[in-house]
């Protein structure tokens, strides 16, 4: 039977750093984001088993838990991509606890790149697996790579009622006030669907309209 700390043979790391992470995210994030972030950890770890990847469970857990914190209201005026706000929060948290800089770099990178497909899969396991967990939970990429029993165990621990609509609402509210940060990334699709009057940045027009004569 799953507990609050394990599902499908995957355990949440039982360290002071992991416990502090859980407490911080539990307090700072909505139930939606908390449950999603925990699923990202479990699904990422399960994908590691499928891909035969060795990883640091503590770093994967911290990156998964922090990856969407930048959607919160306190960051709506930052003017930066929410992924960077999330990554910077994780970095502050880890530096305050004197975590080695290489570990901090891996966590920061895993969070910052989690919405940039085609790159993380070629990087360090923690970076690749945060994106794999996000893609599994949000997009269903690799859905049949995991067994129905494993999926059910994770979702029993962290349910996803009306998740598709609720996560899209969270994305919309998290980036509505800084539409310029969606230029060239997948979140432009969110605003195009849900924010009337939103106009995408156009890469070709940006080149043609630059101040260069030619």
C-alpha positions in Angstrom: 0.0 0.0 0.0 1.3 3.5 -0.8 2.1 5.9 2.0 2.7 9.6 1.9 6.3 8.8 1.0 6.2 6.0 -1.5 4.3 4.8 -4.6 5.0 2.2 -7.3 8.2 1.2 -5.6 9.5 4.8 -5.5 10.3 6.5 -2.2 10.5 10.2 -1.4 14.0 10.9 0.0 13.9 10.9 3.8 16.4 13.7 4.4 16.2 17.0 6.2 16.6 18.8 2.9 13.7 16.8 1.3 11.5 17.4 4.4 12.2 21.1 4.3 11.4 21.1 0.6 8.1 19.4 1.2 7.1 21.8 3.9 8.0 24.9 1.9 6.1 23.8 -1.2 3.2 22.5 0.8 2.8 26.0 2.4 3.6 28.1 -0.7 1.7 26.2 -3.5 -1.9 25.3 -4.1 -3.0 21.7 -3.8 -3.0 21.5 -7.6 0.7 22.5 -7.9 1.7 20.4 -4.8 0.1 17.2 -6.1 1.4 17.8 -9.7 4.9 18.4 -8.4 4.9 15.2 -6.4 3.6 13.3 -9.4 6.4 14.7 -11.5 8.9 13.3 -9.0 7.3 9.9 -9.0 6.8 9.7 -12.8 10.4 11.0 -13.4 11.8 8.3 -11.1 9.7 5.7 -12.8 11.0 6.8 -16.2 14.5 6.5 -14.8 13.8 2.9 -14.1 12.5 2.4 -17.6 15.5 4.2 -19.2 18.0 2.6 -16.9 19.2 6.0 -15.6 21.0 6.5 -12.3 20.1 9.7 -10.6 20.3 11.6 -7.2 16.8 11.1 -5.7 17.2 14.1 -3.4 18.1 16.5 -6.3 15.3 15.1 -8.5 12.8 15.6 -5.7 13.8 19.2 -5.0 13.8 20.1 -8.7 10.4 18.5 -9.2 8.9 20.2 -6.2 10.1 23.7 -7.0 9.5 23.6 -10.8 6.2 25.5 -10.8 6.6 27.8 -7.8 7.2 30.7 -10.2 3.5 30.5 -11.3 2.6 32.0 -7.9 1.1 35.4 -7.4 4.2 36.8 -5.8 6.0 36.4 -9.1 3.4 37.8 -11.4 5.2 41.1 -11.6 8.8 39.7 -12.0 8.9 40.3 -15.8 10.8 37.0 -16.1 9.9 33.5 -17.3 8.2 31.6 -14.5 10.7 28.8 -15.0 13.5 31.1 -14.1 11.6 32.4 -11.1 11.1 28.8 -10.0 14.7 27.9 -10.5 15.9 31.0 -8.6 13.7 30.1 -5.7 15.2 26.7 -5.6 18.7 28.1 -5.8 18.1 30.5 -2.9 16.7 27.6 -0.8 19.7 25.4 -1.5 22.3 28.1 -1.0 20.8 29.0 2.4 21.4 25.3 3.3 25.0 25.3 2.0 24.3 22.7 -0.7 27.3 22.3 -3.1 27.2 24.6 -6.2 27.3 21.7 -8.7 24.1 20.2 -7.1 22.5 23.7 -7.2 23.4 24.1 -10.8 21.7 20.7 -11.7 18.5 21.7 -9.9 18.5 25.1 -11.4 19.0 23.8 -14.9 16.4 21.0 -14.5 13.7 23.6 -13.5 14.7 26.3 -16.0 14.5 23.9 -19.0 11.5 21.9 -18.0 9.3 23.5 -20.7 12.0 23.4 -23.4 11.6 20.1 -25.3 14.4 18.5 -27.2 17.3 19.6 -24.9 16.9 18.2 -21.4 16.8 14.6 -22.5 20.5 14.9 -23.6 21.6 16.4 -20.3 22.3 15.0 -16.8 19.7 12.5 -15.4 18.1 14.9 -13.0 17.6 17.5 -15.8 16.2 14.9 -18.1 13.9 13.3 -15.6 12.2 16.5 -14.4 11.2 17.2 -18.0 10.2 13.5 -18.4 8.0 13.7 -15.3 6.4 17.0 -16.4 5.8 15.7 -20.0 4.3 12.5 -18.6 1.9 14.2 -16.2 0.9 17.2 -18.3 1.2 16.0 -21.9 0.9 12.2 -21.5 4.2 11.7 -23.4 5.4 8.2 -22.9 2.1 7.3 -21.2 2.3 3.6 -22.0 6.0 3.4 -20.9 4.7 2.9 -17.4 2.3 0.2 -16.2 -1.3 0.9 -15.4 -0.6 -0.3 -11.9 2.3 2.2 -11.4 0.2 5.0 -12.8 -2.7 4.1 -10.5 -0.4 4.0 -7.4 0.9 7.5 -8.1 -2.5 9.0 -8.8 -4.0 7.3 -5.8 -1.4 9.1 -3.7 -1.8 12.4 -5.5 -5.1 12.6 -7.4 -5.7 14.7 -10.5 -9.3 15.8 -10.5 -10.1 17.9 -13.6 -6.3 18.3 -13.9 -6.2 19.3 -17.6 -8.4 22.4 -17.2 -7.0 23.3 -13.8 -3.4 23.2 -14.8 -4.2 25.3 -17.9 -5.9 27.8 -15.6 -2.8 27.9 -13.4 -0.5 28.5 -16.4 -2.7 31.3 -17.7 -2.9 33.1 -14.3 0.8 32.6 -13.8 1.9 34.3 -17.0 -1.0 36.5 -18.0 0.7 39.6 -16.6 4.0 39.0 -18.4 3.0 37.9 -21.9 6.4 39.0 -23.3 8.0 36.0 -21.5 6.2 33.6 -23.7 8.1 34.6 -26.9 9.5 31.5 -28.5 8.2 29.0 -26.0 5.2 26.7 -25.4 3.4 29.0 -23.0 2.4 31.3 -25.9 -0.1 28.6 -26.8 -1.7 29.0 -23.4 -2.2 32.7 -23.7 -3.4 32.4 -27.4 -6.2 30.1 -26.1 -7.2 31.8 -22.9 -6.3 35.5 -23.1 -8.4 37.6 -25.5 -6.2 40.0 -27.6 -3.0 38.2 -26.9 -0.6 38.5 -29.9 2.3 36.1 -30.3 5.8 37.4 -30.8 6.9 36.7 -34.4 10.5 35.6 -34.8 10.6 36.4 -38.5 9.2 39.9 -37.9 11.6 40.4 -35.1 14.5 39.8 -37.5 13.0 41.8 -40.3 12.1 44.8 -38.1 15.5 44.9 -36.2 17.5 48.1 -36.5 20.0 46.5 -38.8 19.9 47.8 -42.3 20.5 44.3 -43.7 
